[in-house]
């Protein structure tokens, strides 16, 4: 990164420079996250729709299970899956495609002109997106659980909380990686995000236990962090033990292993996003698609 | 025929001819806007992956919870889900024309300058969506018959019931789409959420994938007031020979057709009327060329 005029001399052993760089990027993280945090409650109609919309789709699936007299835990599986759809949508439309939108609003050039790292912008987008989407997801979860009287049996709340958080970081890490990849594309980015909705709902088992896809297909789908995250959270929310799968349970792997794998995925995806960002930025500049609006 | 009557008749014919010309032009434009970002075959694959994935979610839910115990319910849900593709595509397609043209391409004002009838233009743009939806529906139904043993055959369909029901359902959905286009005309770019919300609400309330009988008692009257509830029921009767809802079983095919015709007429009046009102308001407030994207 090139140090702008007025900034301390660029030298990694110079504490003043490192501190300046750290402060600059942390400010960029905070600034980018702030927009989304503030946006969470600014449009109450949006908030209402973003809770009600996934709730309605989720409710339709709950009624299918009701019509089939499925075990009560399945209603909880659907509610949990329905709440998590908000995160996948947010990652697709507000992470992966975000640079595409930024082009339209004219912000992308400003990000490039800023002395802060684009990685800081992506981290801020992730943190803000997680906060904003958590409000909506919790809304769907609470509303769905109350309306359909879902009973949870959480034996390991800390592991459940850790699994949830690490799922989010792995997922948003994937979003950061996709954001850099999408820099290369124009309209295709929009269509790719559109394409990745329902197929991911299917292979990640948003509305049914992922094991129903068969072991190898489900194992292949674990490249999407939500597959493992949902599977682990479902087991932990309905009485599963951390290091074993109960004979009558529907899990793919024991939740403790899944949480461990998700931790690795979070580190891997964020690291890969950092690497990919530089390469894709260069490739987009060479291809001349960086500021291409259509 | 007097001279003035002949002149009037000539004008009427010219208006219809002009409408048809706009319809054709808009349909071609719609097809280009939808598909020219990639090659046609890739576009067809892209267009069917989403609905097929959505259908497979349903298949797996029945597989894990129904365990083959309710084949008729599964068939009826499957057929309902297949035809519902039209609803999602048309509602989104028609309402997005206004937002896409106004905000994204910024051409809506030019359409108002050159087009004597926005109604023809909107319906023409929807024709491309209808075409894509038809391919998806045929693939989903074909897959169901071939791979899942759903008893859908060309000879088995009651065509005398199917065609009027199908046309009424499409007209009713298109009218609802035009109503949503009116909403988009007087709202900011968030208006796109209205189509998704309405589509989600109809999926739940029209009993697309489950019998409306399982809805809570207070929601059933709402469901029974919607044309789409009768559309789904009648399409199932025409295609499979039976419906899904014990409650609607008491209603004969003739009564369903009558209810559907009346509710569709109501929808056409409401959709057209609302669009005209919204258009007048948009002209008065100068909203036709507003850009709220940024």
Interface residues (C-beta under 8 A of the other chain):
Chain A: X43 X45 X46 X49 X52 X53 X56 X57 X59 X60 X61 X63 X64 X65 X66 X67 X68 X70 X71 X74 X104 X105 X106 X186 X187 X188 X191 X194 X195 X197 X198 X199 X201 X202 X206 X207 X208 X209 X212 X213 X250
Chain B: X37 X38 X46 X49 X50 X51 X53 X54 X56 X57 X58 X60 X61 X62 X63 X64 X65 X66 X69 X70 X73 X77 X104 X190 X193 X196 X197 X200 X201 X203 X204 X208 X209 X210 X211 X214 X215 X293 X294
